[in-house]
């Protein structure tokens, strides 16, 4: 069975990271964008990270530019934006595709594990996937679901 630990991703600073480093944690994976009407969700994601991080939650942000070109071109610019505007301290990764032939393998797996309104495709920025401590997808949340609305589901897994 495939789990989060089977994947690797590139951190926003360009360093590779085995996602097995999050084994044993509850993980919230989110595709993000810096110039979207939903961008203020960074604040709520950071609140979840700060509230539950020590208890075993990891929030992982994956910038994506596939929806109305709402992400900066440069990873350094994305990192600067997130830090300056939302004081993001949870792990951010390099910009990826989440749909189509060039989708990151992690997102191909996530989409296949929990289908949304568009079948397997990601509908928009800030689609969220909650994974249990075994690295398995438990639930998928629509982009408009606010991070605070996920808190009870996170508590139940912690």
Helices and strands as residue ranges (DSSP letters): G 4-6, E 8-10, E 16-18, G 19-22, E 26-32, H 41-52, G 53-55, E 57-64, H 75-86, E 91-96, H 105-113, E 128-131, E 137-141, G 147-150, H 151-157
